[in-house]
Amino acid sequence: MLMGLPRPNRIVRALPLRRRRSGTAPDPGDDKGGRRVHRNDWVRSAPATAVRSVLQRALLSPVLRAELSISVHGAEVLDRLGGPAVLVANHSSHLDAPVILQALGPRRRRRVAVAAAADYFFDVWWRSAPSGLVIGTFPLDRRGGPGASAPSRLLADGWSLVIFAEGGRSYTGEMRPFKKGAAYLALEAGVPVVPIALRGTFDAMPPRRNWPAKGRPPITVTFGEPLHGQPGERAGDFTPRIEEAVAKLLANS
């Protein structure tokens, strides 16, 4: 999700984050009562949001401009929404979230939160805190099920969400089938889905690479027209429509 975040070494892996006494109830921060999930709701406070805006302008944007050649098409569709939306994109690189935020621009991205894997980015505080402060991430359980309360609360509070509906990065660069979580959240909250096509991020920084390739590789970000759930439509029916919209944008970008 983020460029250059180090993986924990073996010693850190071996250290227990917290030991629970036998017979006690699961902690609310536990992922399904097992692995600890470090929640970061504080990153959407007014002070943290202000700090994030500064960090993105002063650090993230200059790095992306220096390392990549990004072209953006159709971002103005967000200005016509009048409220929050679920932004759904294909996913093949840790560059994807920063590139989307860069494409949105300072004003549009101010109240945008990015879904990140709870089992990776939120297993230790030193990943959850910086990813939340700089990118605005929130934990999302990749194992499915009708959405956790966190993304629903964010939509209700007026935050738009970036969700990678494939459930993880593609290791080939080809788009994988979408999961139903994004469609479920949009239908439940009554908000539109904005499809986004990312082309070039896989070539610029594929999985297992921690910095973009040299030569400012080209990346194209294309925003599509918002999709709205139909009366009585279920997530299983809405999801293929979202997937098809992203695939068409990719084919034409």
FIKOLZA-1660 file (N, C-alpha, C; in steps of 0.1 Angstrom, whole numbers, plus 5000, padded with zeros to 4 digits):
% residues 253
   i   px   py   pz ch aa at
   1 5008 4988 5000  A  M  N
   1 5000 5000 5000  A  M CA
   1 5009 5013 5000  A  M  C
   2 5019 5014 5009  A  L  N
   2 5027 5025 5010  A  L CA
   2 5041 5022 5005  A  L  C
   3 5048 5032 4999  A  M  N
   3 5061 5030 4993  A  M CA
   3 5071 5028 5005  A  M  C
   4 5079 5017 5004  A  G  N
   4 5091 5016 5012  A  G CA
   4 5088 5013 5027  A  G  C
   5 5077 5009 5031  A  L  N
   5 5075 5005 5045  A  L CA
   5 5083 4992 5048  A  L  C
   6 5091 4992 5058  A  P  N
   6 5099 4980 5061  A  P CA
   6 5091 4969 5066  A  P  C
   7 5095 4957 5063  A  R  N
   7 5089 4945 5070  A  R CA
   7 5095 4943 5083  A  R  C
   8 5088 4938 5093  A  P  N
   8 5094 4936 5106  A  P CA
   8 5104 4925 5106  A  P  C
   9 5115 4927 5114  A  N  N
   9 5125 4916 5114  A  N CA
   9 5120 4905 5122  A  N  C
  10 5128 4894 5123  A  R  N
  10 5124 4882 5130  A  R CA
  10 5122 4885 5145  A  R  C
  11 5130 4893 5150  A  I  N
  11 5128 4896 5165  A  I CA
  11 5115 4902 5168  A  I  C
  12 5111 4912 5160  A  V  N
  12 5099 4919 5161  A  V CA
  12 5087 4910 5159  A  V  C
  13 5089 4901 5149  A  R  N
  13 5078 4891 5147  A  R CA
  13 5076 4882 5159  A  R  C
  14 5086 4879 5166  A  A  N
  14 5085 4870 5177  A  A CA
  14 5080 4876 5190  A  A  C
  15 5080 4889 5190  A  L  N
  15 5075 4896 5203  A  L CA
  15 5060 4896 5203  A  L  C
  16 5054 4892 5213  A  P  N
  16 5039 4893 5214  A  P CA
  16 5035 4907 5216  A  P  C
  17 5025 4912 5209  A  L  N
  17 5020 4925 5211  A  L CA
  17 5012 4927 5223  A  L  C
  18 5005 4916 5227  A  R  N
  18 4998 4917 5239  A  R CA
  18 4994 4902 5243  A  R  C
  19 4995 4899 5255  A  R  N
  19 4991 4885 5260  A  R CA
  19 4978 4887 5267  A  R  C
  20 4967 4879 5263  A  R  N
  20 4955 4880 5270  A  R CA
  20 4954 4869 5280  A  R  C
  21 4949 4872 5292  A  R  N
  21 4947 4861 5302  A  R CA
  21 4936 4852 5298  A  R  C
  22 4938 4839 5301  A  S  N
  22 4928 4829 5297  A  S CA
  22 4915 4832 5304  A  S  C
  23 4904 4831 5296  A  G  N
  23 4891 4833 5302  A  G CA
  23 4886 4847 5300  A  G  C
  24 4894 4856 5296  A  T  N
  24 4889 4870 5294  A  T CA
  24 4883 4871 5280  A  T  C
  25 4874 4881 5279  A  A  N
  25 4867 4884 5267  A  A CA
  25 4877 4889 5256  A  A  C
  26 4874 4887 5243  A  P  N
  26 4882 4893 5233  A  P CA
  26 4882 4908 5234  A  P  C
  27 4894 4914 5231  A  D  N
  27 4895 4928 5231  A  D CA
  27 4888 4934 5218  A  D  C
  28 4882 4946 5219  A  P  N
  28 4875 4952 5208  A  P CA
  28 4885 4954 5196  A  P  C
  29 4898 4956 5199  A  G  N
  29 4908 4958 5189  A  G CA
  29 4913 4945 5182  A  G  C
  30 4908 4934 5187  A  D  N
  30 4913 4921 5181  A  D CA
  30 4905 4919 5168  A  D  C
  31 4912 4913 5159  A  D  N
  31 4907 4909 5146  A  D CA
  31 4900 4895 5148  A  D  C
  32 4887 4895 5148  A  K  N
  32 4880 4882 5151  A  K CA
  32 4884 4875 5163  A  K  C
  33 4888 4883 5174  A  G  N
  33 4892 4877 5186  A  G CA
  33 4905 4871 5186  A  G  C
  34 4913 4873 5176  A  G  N
  34 4926 4867 5175  A  G CA
  34 4937 4877 5174  A  G  C
  35 4942 4880 5162  A  R  N
  35 4953 4889 5160  A  R CA
  35 4949 4903 5164  A  R  C
  36 4958 4910 5171  A  R  N
  36 4955 4924 5175  A  R CA
  36 4955 4933 5163  A  R  C
  37 4944 4942 5162  A  V  N
  37 4943 4952 5152  A  V CA
  37 4944 4966 5159  A  V  C
  38 4954 4973 5155  A  H  N
  38 4957 4986 5161  A  H CA
  38 4948 4997 5153  A  H  C
  39 4937 5001 5159  A  R  N
  39 4928 5010 5153  A  R CA
  39 4935 5024 5154  A  R  C
  40 4931 5032 5144  A  N  N
  40 4937 5046 5143  A  N CA
  40 4926 5056 5140  A  N  C
  41 4915 5056 5147  A  D  N
  41 4905 5066 5145  A  D CA
  41 4910 5080 5147  A  D  C
  42 4920 5082 5155  A  W  N
  42 4925 5095 5158  A  W CA
  42 4930 5102 5145  A  W  C
  43 4934 5095 5135  A  V  N
  43 4939 5101 5123  A  V CA
  43 4929 5109 5115  A  V  C
  44 4916 5108 5119  A  R  N
  44 4906 5116 5112  A  R CA
  44 4901 5128 5121  A  R  C
  45 4908 5130 5132  A  S  N
  45 4905 5142 5140  A  S CA
  45 4910 5154 5132  A  S  C
  46 4904 5166 5136  A  A  N
  46 4908 5178 5129  A  A CA
  46 4923 5181 5129  A  A  C
  47 4930 5180 5140  A  P  N
  47 4944 5182 5140  A  P CA
  47 4952 5173 5131  A  P  C
  48 4949 5160 5132  A  A  N
  48 4956 5150 5124  A  A CA
  48 4953 5152 5109  A  A  C
  49 4941 5156 5106  A  T  N
  49 4937 5159 5092  A  T CA
  49 4945 5170 5086  A  T  C
  50 4947 5181 5095  A  A  N
  50 4955 5192 5091  A  A CA
  50 4970 5188 5089  A  A  C
  51 4975 5180 5098  A  V  N
  51 4989 5175 5097  A  V CA
  51 4990 5167 5084  A  V  C
  52 4981 5158 5081  A  R  N
  52 4981 5150 5069  A  R CA
  52 4982 5158 5057  A  R  C
  53 4974 5169 5056  A  S  N
  53 4974 5178 5044  A  S CA
  53 4988 5184 5042  A  S  C
  54 4994 5188 5053  A  V  N
  54 5008 5193 5052  A  V CA
  54 5018 5183 5047  A  V  C
  55 5017 5171 5053  A  L  N
  55 5026 5160 5049  A  L CA
  55 5024 5156 5035  A  L  C
  56 5012 5156 5030  A  Q  N
  56 5010 5152 5016  A  Q CA
  56 5015 5162 5007  A  Q  C
  57 5013 5175 5010  A  R  N
  57 5018 5186 5002  A  R CA
  57 5033 5187 5002  A  R  C
  58 5039 5186 5014  A  A  N
  58 5053 5188 5015  A  A CA
  58 5062 5176 5012  A  A  C
  59 5057 5164 5015  A  L  N
  59 5065 5152 5013  A  L CA
  59 5060 5143 5002  A  L  C
  60 5047 5138 5003  A  L  N
  60 5042 5128 4994  A  L CA
  60 5042 5133 4980  A  L  C
  61 5035 5144 4978  A  S  N
  61 5034 5150 4964  A  S CA
  61 5047 5152 4957  A  S  C
  62 5057 5159 4964  A  P  N
  62 5069 5161 4957  A  P CA
  62 5077 5148 4953  A  P  C
  63 5076 5138 4962  A  V  N
  63 5082 5125 4958  A  V CA
  63 5075 5119 4946  A  V  C
  64 5062 5118 4946  A  L  N
  64 5055 5113 4935  A  L CA
  64 5058 5120 4922  A  L  C
  65 5058 5133 4922  A  R  N
  65 5061 5141 4910  A  R CA
  65 5075 5139 4906  A  R  C
  66 5085 5137 4915  A  A  N
  66 5098 5134 4911  A  A CA
  66 5101 5121 4905  A  A  C
  67 5093 5111 4910  A  E  N
  67 5096 5097 4906  A  E CA
  67 5087 5092 4895  A  E  C
  68 5075 5098 4893  A  L  N
  68 5065 5093 4884  A  L CA
  68 5060 5104 4874  A  L  C
  69 5055 5100 4863  A  S  N
  69 5048 5109 4854  A  S CA
  69 5033 5106 4854  A  S  C
  70 5025 5113 4862  A  I  N
  70 5011 5109 4864  A  I CA
  70 5002 5118 4856  A  I  C
  71 4993 5112 4848  A  S  N
  71 4983 5119 4841  A  S CA
  71 4969 5115 4846  A  S  C
  72 4960 5125 4848  A  V  N
  72 4947 5123 4854  A  V CA
  72 4936 5127 4845  A  V  C
  73 4926 5119 4845  A  H  N
  73 4914 5121 4836  A  H CA
  73 4901 5119 4844  A  H  C
  74 4892 5129 4844  A  G  N
  74 4879 5127 4849  A  G CA
  74 4877 5129 4864  A  G  C
  75 4887 5135 4871  A  A  N
  75 4885 5136 4885  A  A CA
  75 4874 5146 4889  A  A  C
  76 4870 5154 4879  A  E  N
  76 4860 5164 4882  A  E CA
  76 4846 5158 4885  A  E  C
  77 4845 5145 4881  A  V  N
  77 4832 5138 4884  A  V CA
  77 4829 5139 4899  A  V  C
  78 4839 5139 4907  A  L  N
  78 4837 5139 4922  A  L CA
  78 4830 5152 4926  A  L  C
  79 4833 5163 4919  A  D  N
  79 4827 5176 4923  A  D CA
  79 4812 5176 4921  A  D  C
  80 4807 5167 4913  A  R  N
  80 4792 5167 4911  A  R CA
  80 4785 5158 4921  A  R  C
  81 4791 5151 4929  A  L  N
  81 4785 5142 4938  A  L CA
  81 4777 5148 4949  A  L  C
  82 4782 5158 4955  A  G  N
  82 4775 5165 4966  A  G CA
  82 4775 5157 4979  A  G  C
  83 4784 5147 4980  A  G  N
  83 4784 5139 4993  A  G CA
  83 4795 5128 4991  A  G  C
  84 4796 5120 5001  A  P  N
  84 4806 5109 5001  A  P CA
  84 4803 5099 4990  A  P  C
  85 4814 5091 4987  A  A  N
  85 4812 5080 4977  A  A CA
  85 4822 5069 4980  A  A  C
  86 4821 5058 4974  A  V  N
  86 4830 5047 4975  A  V CA
  86 4838 5047 4962  A  V  C
  87 4851 5049 4963  A  L  N
  87 4860 5050 4951  A  L CA
  87 4866 5036 4950  A  L  C
  88 4864 5029 4939  A  V  N
  88 4868 5016 4937  A  V CA
  88 4878 5015 4925  A  V  C
  89 4890 5010 4928  A  A  N
  89 4901 5009 4917  A  A CA
  89 4907 4995 4917  A  A  C
  90 4913 4993 4905  A  N  N
  90 4921 4980 4904  A  N CA
  90 4934 4982 4913  A  N  C
  91 4940 4971 4916  A  H  N
  91 4951 4972 4926  A  H CA
  91 4962 4962 4922  A  H  C
  92 4974 4968 4919  A  S  N
  92 4985 4959 4916  A  S CA
  92 4998 4964 4922  A  S  C
  93 4998 4975 4930  A  S  N
  93 5010 4981 4935  A  S CA
  93 5008 4988 4948  A  S  C
  94 5018 4989 4956  A  H  N
  94 5017 4998 4968  A  H CA
  94 5017 5013 4964  A  H  C
  95 5019 5016 4951  A  L  N
  95 5018 5030 4947  A  L CA
  95 5003 5034 4945  A  L  C
  96 4994 5024 4944  A  D  N
  96 4980 5028 4940  A  D CA
  96 4974 5038 4949  A  D  C
  97 4974 5036 4962  A  A  N
  97 4967 5046 4971  A  A CA
  97 4974 5060 4970  A  A  C
  98 4987 5061 4971  A  P  N
  98 4993 5074 4970  A  P CA
  98 4990 5081 4957  A  P  C
  99 4990 5073 4946  A  V  N
  99 4987 5079 4933  A  V CA
  99 4973 5084 4932  A  V  C
 100 4963 5077 4937  A  I  N
 100 4949 5081 4937  A  I CA
 100 4948 5094 4945  A  I  C
 101 4954 5095 4957  A  L  N
 101 4954 5107 4965  A  L CA
 101 4960 5119 4957  A  L  C
 102 4971 5116 4950  A  Q  N
 102 4977 5127 4942  A  Q CA
 102 4968 5131 4931  A  Q  C
 103 4961 5122 4925  A  A  N
 103 4952 5125 4914  A  A CA
 103 4940 5133 4919  A  A  C
 104 4936 5131 4931  A  L  N
 104 4924 5138 4936  A  L CA
 104 4927 5153 4939  A  L  C
 105 4940 5156 4942  A  G  N
 105 4943 5170 4946  A  G CA
 105 4940 5173 4960  A  G  C
 106 4946 5184 4965  A  P  N
 106 4945 5187 4980  A  P CA
 106 4931 5189 4985  A  P  C
 107 4923 5195 4978  A  R  N
 107 4909 5198 4983  A  R CA
 107 4901 5185 4983  A  R  C
 108 4901 5177 4972  A  R  N
 108 4892 5166 4972  A  R CA
 108 4896 5155 4981  A  R  C
 109 4910 5153 4984  A  R  N
 109 4914 5142 4992  A  R CA
 109 4914 5145 5007  A  R  C
 110 4910 5157 5011  A  R  N
 110 4910 5160 5025  A  R CA
 110 4901 5151 5033  A  R  C
 111 4890 5147 5028  A  R  N
 111 4881 5139 5035  A  R CA
 111 4879 5125 5028  A  R  C
 112 4890 5119 5025  A  V  N
 112 4891 5106 5018  A  V CA
 112 4899 5097 5027  A  V  C
 113 4893 5085 5030  A  A  N
 113 4900 5075 5038  A  A CA
 113 4903 5063 5029  A  A  C
 114 4914 5057 5031  A  V  N
 114 4918 5046 5022  A  V CA
 114 4918 5032 5030  A  V  C
 115 4911 5023 5025  A  A  N
 115 4911 5009 5031  A  A CA
 115 4924 5003 5030  A  A  C
 116 4929 4997 5041  A  A  N
 116 4941 4989 5041  A  A CA
 116 4939 4976 5048  A  A  C
 117 4946 4966 5045  A  A  N
 117 4945 4953 5051  A  A CA
 117 4947 4953 5066  A  A  C
 118 4937 4949 5073  A  A  N
 118 4938 4949 5088  A  A CA
 118 4949 4939 5093  A  A  C
 119 4951 4928 5085  A  D  N
 119 4960 4918 5090  A  D CA
 119 4975 4921 5086  A  D  C
 120 4977 4932 5079  A  Y  N
 120 4991 4936 5076  A  Y CA
 120 4994 4950 5081  A  Y  C
 121 4986 4960 5077  A  F  N
 121 4990 4974 5080  A  F CA
 121 4986 4977 5094  A  F  C
 122 4978 4969 5101  A  F  N
 122 4973 4973 5114  A  F CA
 122 4976 4962 5125  A  F  C
 123 4986 4954 5122  A  D  N
 123 4990 4944 5131  A  D CA
 123 5000 4950 5141  A  D  C
 124 5007 4960 5138  A  V  N
 124 5016 4967 5147  A  V CA
 124 5014 4982 5146  A  V  C
 125 5017 4989 5157  A  W  N
 125 5014 5003 5157  A  W CA
 125 5022 5011 5148  A  W  C
 126 5035 5007 5145  A  W  N
 126 5044 5014 5137  A  W CA
 126 5041 5013 5122  A  W  C
 127 5031 5005 5119  A  R  N
 127 5026 5006 5105  A  R CA
 127 5013 5013 5105  A  R  C
 128 5004 5010 5115  A  S  N
 128 4991 5017 5114  A  S CA
 128 4992 5032 5116  A  S  C
 129 5001 5037 5125  A  A  N
 129 5001 5051 5128  A  A CA
 129 5006 5059 5116  A  A  C
 130 5018 5056 5110  A  P  N
 130 5023 5064 5099  A  P CA
 130 5014 5063 5086  A  P  C
 131 5009 5050 5084  A  S  N
 131 5000 5049 5072  A  S CA
 131 4987 5057 5073  A  S  C
 132 4982 5057 5086  A  G  N
 132 4970 5065 5088  A  G CA
 132 4973 5080 5088  A  G  C
 133 4984 5084 5093  A  L  N
 133 4987 5099 5094  A  L CA
 133 4990 5104 5080  A  L  C
 134 4997 5097 5072  A  V  N
 134 5001 5102 5059  A  V CA
 134 4991 5099 5048  A  V  C
 135 4986 5087 5048  A  I  N
 135 4977 5083 5037  A  I CA
 135 4962 5083 5041  A  I  C
 136 4959 5083 5054  A  G  N
 136 4945 5083 5059  A  G CA
 136 4939 5069 5058  A  G  C
 137 4947 5059 5061  A  T  N
 137 4941 5045 5060  A  T CA
 137 4932 5042 5072  A  T  C
 138 4924 5032 5070  A  F  N
 138 4916 5026 5080  A  F CA
 138 4916 5011 5078  A  F  C
 139 4914 5003 5089  A  P  N
 139 4916 4988 5087  A  P CA
 139 4903 4982 5081  A  P  C
 140 4906 4973 5071  A  L  N
 140 4895 4966 5065  A  L CA
 140 4898 4951 5065  A  L  C
 141 4889 4943 5070  A  D  N
 141 4891 4928 5071  A  D CA
 141 4890 4922 5057  A  D  C
 142 4901 4916 5052  A  R  N
 142 4900 4911 5038  A  R CA
 142 4893 4897 5037  A  R  C
 143 4889 4892 5049  A  R  N
 143 4882 4879 5048  A  R CA
 143 4868 4879 5045  A  R  C
 144 4863 4891 5042  A  G  N
 144 4849 4893 5037  A  G CA
 144 4839 4894 5048  A  G  C
 145 4826 4893 5044  A  G  N
 145 4815 4895 5053  A  G CA
 145 4810 4909 5051  A  G  C
 146 4797 4911 5055  A  P  N
 146 4791 4925 5053  A  P CA
 146 4798 4934 5062  A  P  C
 147 4803 4944 5058  A  G  N
 147 4813 4953 5063  A  G CA
 147 4813 4956 5078  A  G  C
 148 4825 4958 5082  A  A  N
 148 4827 4961 5096  A  A CA
 148 4821 4975 5099  A  A  C
 149 4820 4979 5111  A  S  N
 149 4814 4991 5114  A  S CA
 149 4822 5004 5110  A  S  C
 150 4836 5002 5110  A  A  N
 150 4844 5014 5107  A  A CA
 150 4841 5020 5094  A  A  C
 151 4841 5013 5083  A  P  N
 151 4838 5020 5070  A  P CA
 151 4824 5026 5069  A  P  C
 152 4815 5019 5075  A  S  N
 152 4801 5024 5075  A  S CA
 152 4800 5037 5083  A  S  C
 153 4807 5038 5094  A  R  N
 153 4807 5050 5102  A  R CA
 153 4814 5062 5095  A  R  C
 154 4825 5059 5087  A  L  N
 154 4832 5069 5080  A  L CA
 154 4823 5075 5069  A  L  C
 155 4815 5066 5062  A  L  N
 155 4806 5071 5052  A  L CA
 155 4795 5080 5058  A  L  C
 156 4790 5075 5069  A  A  N
 156 4780 5083 5076  A  A CA
 156 4785 5097 5081  A  A  C
 157 4798 5097 5084  A  D  N
 157 4804 5110 5088  A  D CA
 157 4808 5119 5076  A  D  C
 158 4806 5114 5064  A  G  N
 158 4809 5122 5053  A  G CA
 158 4822 5120 5046  A  G  C
 159 4829 5109 5050  A  W  N
 159 4842 5106 5044  A  W CA
 159 4840 5097 5032  A  W  C
 160 4846 5100 5021  A  S  N
 160 4847 5090 5010  A  S CA
 160 4857 5080 5012  A  S  C
 161 4855 5068 5007  A  L  N
 161 4864 5057 5009  A  L CA
 161 4870 5052 4996  A  L  C
 162 4883 5049 4996  A  V  N
 162 4890 5043 4985  A  V CA
 162 4891 5028 4989  A  V  C
 163 4885 5019 4981  A  I  N
 163 4886 5005 4984  A  I CA
 163 4891 4997 4971  A  I  C
 164 4900 4988 4974  A  F  N
 164 4905 4980 4963  A  F CA
 164 4897 4967 4963  A  F  C
 165 4888 4966 4954  A  A  N
 165 4878 4955 4956  A  A CA
 165 4883 4941 4952  A  A  C
 166 4895 4940 4947  A  E  N
 166 4901 4927 4944  A  E CA
 166 4905 4920 4957  A  E  C
 167 4906 4928 4968  A  G  N
 167 4910 4922 4981  A  G CA
 167 4925 4921 4983  A  G  C
 168 4933 4925 4974  A  G  N
 168 4947 4925 4975  A  G CA
 168 4953 4928 4962  A  G  C
 169 4966 4930 4962  A  R  N
 169 4973 4933 4949  A  R CA
 169 4974 4922 4939  A  R  C
 170 4973 4925 4927  A  S  N
 170 4975 4915 4916  A  S CA
 170 4990 4913 4914  A  S  C
 171 4994 4901 4914  A  Y  N
 171 5009 4898 4912  A  Y CA
 171 5012 4896 4898  A  Y  C
 172 5003 4898 4889  A  T  N
 172 5005 4897 4874  A  T CA
 172 5002 4910 4867  A  T  C
 173 4996 4919 4874  A  G  N
 173 4992 4932 4867  A  G CA
 173 4978 4931 4861  A  G  C
 174 4973 4919 4860  A  E  N
 174 4959 4917 4854  A  E CA
 174 4949 4919 4865  A  E  C
 175 4938 4925 4862  A  M  N
 175 4927 4927 4873  A  M CA
 175 4921 4914 4877  A  M  C
 176 4919 4912 4889  A  R  N
 176 4913 4899 4894  A  R CA
 176 4898 4902 4897  A  R  C
 177 4890 4891 4899  A  P  N
 177 4876 4893 4902  A  P CA
 177 4874 4902 4915  A  P  C
 178 4864 4910 4915  A  F  N
 178 4861 4919 4926  A  F CA
 178 4853 4911 4937  A  F  C
 179 4856 4915 4949  A  K  N
 179 4848 4910 4960  A  K CA
 179 4836 4919 4963  A  K  C
 180 4826 4915 4971  A  K  N
 180 4814 4922 4972  A  K CA
 180 4814 4934 4982  A  K  C
 181 4824 4935 4990  A  G  N
 181 4824 4944 5002  A  G CA
 181 4822 4959 4998  A  G  C
 182 4828 4964 4987  A  A  N
 182 4826 4978 4983  A  A CA
 182 4812 4980 4979  A  A  C
 183 4806 4971 4971  A  A  N
 183 4792 4972 4967  A  A CA
 183 4783 4972 4979  A  A  C
 184 4785 4963 4988  A  Y  N
 184 4777 4962 5000  A  Y CA
 184 4777 4975 5008  A  Y  C
 185 4789 4981 5010  A  L  N
 185 4790 4993 5017  A  L CA
 185 4782 5005 5010  A  L  C
 186 4784 5006 4997  A  A  N
 186 4777 5016 4990  A  A CA
 186 4762 5015 4990  A  A  C
 187 4757 5003 4989  A  L  N
 187 4743 5000 4989  A  L CA
 187 4737 5003 5003  A  L  C
 188 4745 4999 5013  A  E  N
 188 4740 5000 5027  A  E CA
 188 4740 5015 5031  A  E  C
 189 4749 5023 5026  A  A  N
 189 4750 5037 5030  A  A CA
 189 4742 5046 5020  A  A  C
 190 4738 5040 5009  A  G  N
 190 4731 5048 4999  A  G CA
 190 4740 5058 4992  A  G  C
 191 4752 5055 4989  A  V  N
 191 4762 5064 4983  A  V CA
 191 4766 5058 4969  A  V  C
 192 4770 5066 4960  A  P  N
 192 4775 5061 4947  A  P CA
 192 4789 5055 4948  A  P  C
 193 4792 5047 4937  A  V  N
 193 4805 5042 4935  A  V CA
 193 4811 5049 4923  A  V  C
 194 4824 5053 4925  A  V  N
 194 4831 5059 4915  A  V CA
 194 4842 5050 4910  A  V  C
 195 4841 5044 4898  A  P  N
 195 4852 5035 4893  A  P CA
 195 4864 5043 4890  A  P  C
 196 4876 5037 4892  A  I  N
 196 4889 5043 4889  A  I CA
 196 4897 5032 4883  A  I  C
 197 4904 5036 4872  A  A  N
 197 4913 5027 4865  A  A CA
 197 4927 5032 4867  A  A  C
 198 4936 5024 4872  A  L  N
 198 4950 5027 4873  A  L CA
 198 4959 5019 4863  A  L  C
 199 4965 5026 4855  A  R  N
 199 4974 5020 4845  A  R CA
 199 4988 5025 4847  A  R  C
 200 4997 5015 4848  A  G  N
 200 5012 5018 4849  A  G CA
 200 5018 5017 4862  A  G  C
 201 5009 5015 4873  A  T  N
 201 5015 5014 4886  A  T CA
 201 5022 5000 4888  A  T  C
 202 5017 4990 4881  A  F  N
 202 5024 4977 4882  A  F CA
 202 5038 4977 4876  A  F  C
 203 5039 4983 4864  A  D  N
 203 5052 4984 4858  A  D CA
 203 5061 4993 4866  A  D  C
 204 5056 5004 4872  A  A  N
 204 5064 5013 4879  A  A CA
 204 5069 5007 4892  A  A  C
 205 5061 5000 4899  A  M  N
 205 5065 4994 4912  A  M CA
 205 5057 4981 4915  A  M  C
 206 5060 4970 4909  A  P  N
 206 5053 4958 4911  A  P CA
 206 5055 4952 4925  A  P  C
 207 5047 4943 4929  A  P  N
 207 5049 4936 4942  A  P CA
 207 5063 4932 4944  A  P  C
 208 5068 4933 4956  A  R  N
 208 5082 4929 4960  A  R CA
 208 5092 4940 4956  A  R  C
 209 5088 4951 4950  A  R  N
 209 5097 4962 4948  A  R CA
 209 5093 4973 4958  A  R  C
 210 5102 4980 4964  A  N  N
 210 5099 4990 4974  A  N CA
 210 5102 5004 4970  A  N  C
 211 5105 5007 4957  A  W  N
 211 5106 5020 4952  A  W CA
 211 5104 5020 4937  A  W  C
 212 5098 5031 4932  A  P  N
 212 5095 5031 4917  A  P CA
 212 5107 5029 4909  A  P  C
 213 5105 5024 4897  A  A  N
 213 5116 5022 4887  A  A CA
 213 5121 5036 4883  A  A  C
 214 5133 5036 4878  A  K  N
 214 5139 5048 4873  A  K CA
 214 5133 5053 4860  A  K  C
 215 5135 5066 4858  A  G  N
 215 5130 5072 4845  A  G CA
 215 5116 5078 4845  A  G  C
 216 5110 5080 4857  A  R  N
 216 5097 5086 4859  A  R CA
 216 5087 5078 4850  A  R  C
 217 5084 5066 4853  A  P  N
 217 5075 5058 4845  A  P CA
 217 5061 5064 4844  A  P  C
 218 5054 5063 4833  A  P  N
 218 5041 5069 4831  A  P CA
 218 5030 5062 4838  A  P  C
 219 5021 5069 4845  A  I  N
 219 5009 5063 4851  A  I CA
 219 4997 5071 4847  A  I  C
 220 4986 5065 4845  A  T  N
 220 4974 5071 4841  A  T CA
 220 4963 5068 4851  A  T  C
 221 4956 5078 4856  A  V  N
 221 4945 5076 4866  A  V CA
 221 4933 5081 4859  A  V  C
 222 4923 5072 4857  A  T  N
 222 4910 5076 4850  A  T CA
 222 4898 5074 4859  A  T  C
 223 4891 5084 4862  A  F  N
 223 4879 5084 4870  A  F CA
 223 4867 5082 4861  A  F  C
 224 4858 5073 4864  A  G  N
 224 4846 5071 4856  A  G CA
 224 4834 5077 4862  A  G  C
 225 4823 5077 4854  A  E  N
 225 4810 5082 4859  A  E CA
 225 4805 5074 4871  A  E  C
 226 4799 5081 4881  A  P  N
 226 4794 5074 4893  A  P CA
 226 4784 5063 4889  A  P  C
 227 4784 5052 4897  A  L  N
 227 4774 5042 4895  A  L CA
 227 4765 5042 4908  A  L  C
 228 4752 5040 4906  A  H  N
 228 4743 5040 4917  A  H CA
 228 4736 5027 4918  A  H  C
 229 4734 5023 4930  A  G  N
 229 4726 5010 4932  A  G CA
 229 4712 5012 4928  A  G  C
 230 4706 5002 4922  A  Q  N
 230 4692 5002 4918  A  Q CA
 230 4683 4997 4929  A  Q  C
 231 4671 5001 4929  A  P  N
 231 4661 4997 4940  A  P CA
 231 4661 4982 4941  A  P  C
 232 4663 4977 4953  A  G  N
 232 4663 4962 4955  A  G CA
 232 4676 4955 4950  A  G  C
 233 4685 4962 4945  A  E  N
 233 4697 4955 4940  A  E CA
 233 4706 4950 4951  A  E  C
 234 4711 4938 4950  A  R  N
 234 4720 4932 4960  A  R CA
 234 4735 4934 4956  A  R  C
 235 4743 4933 4966  A  A  N
 235 4758 4934 4964  A  A CA
 235 4763 4925 4953  A  A  C
 236 4757 4913 4953  A  G  N
 236 4762 4903 4943  A  G CA
 236 4758 4907 4928  A  G  C
 237 4748 4916 4927  A  D  N
 237 4745 4921 4914  A  D CA
 237 4752 4934 4910  A  D  C
 238 4754 4942 4921  A  F  N
 238 4761 4955 4918  A  F CA
 238 4776 4953 4916  A  F  C
 239 4782 4943 4922  A  T  N
 239 4796 4941 4921  A  T CA
 239 4800 4939 4906  A  T  C
 240 4794 4930 4898  A  P  N
 240 4798 4929 4884  A  P CA
 240 4797 4942 4876  A  P  C
 241 4787 4950 4880  A  R  N
 241 4786 4963 4872  A  R CA
 241 4798 4972 4876  A  R  C
 242 4803 4972 4888  A  I  N
 242 4814 4980 4892  A  I CA
 242 4827 4974 4885  A  I  C
 243 4828 4961 4885  A  E  N
 243 4840 4955 4879  A  E CA
 243 4840 4958 4864  A  E  C
 244 4829 4957 4858  A  E  N
 244 4829 4960 4843  A  E CA
 244 4832 4974 4840  A  E  C
 245 4828 4984 4849  A  A  N
 245 4831 4998 4847  A  A CA
 245 4846 5000 4848  A  A  C
 246 4853 4994 4858  A  V  N
 246 4867 4996 4860  A  V CA
 246 4874 4990 4848  A  V  C
 247 4870 4978 4843  A  A  N
 247 4876 4971 4832  A  A CA
 247 4875 4979 4819  A  A  C
 248 4864 4986 4817  A  K  N
 248 4862 4994 4805  A  K CA
 248 4871 5006 4806  A  K  C
 249 4872 5012 4818  A  L  N
 249 4881 5024 4819  A  L CA
 249 4896 5019 4816  A  L  C
 250 4900 5008 4821  A  L  N
 250 4913 5003 4819  A  L CA
 250 4916 5000 4804  A  L  C
 251 4906 4995 4797  A  A  N
 251 4908 4992 4783  A  A CA
 251 4909 5004 4775  A  A  C
 252 4903 5015 4779  A  N  N
 252 4903 5028 4772  A  N CA
 252 4914 5038 4777  A  N  C
 253 4922 5034 4787  A  S  N
 253 4931 5043 4792  A  S CA
 253 4945 5041 4787  A  S  C
% end
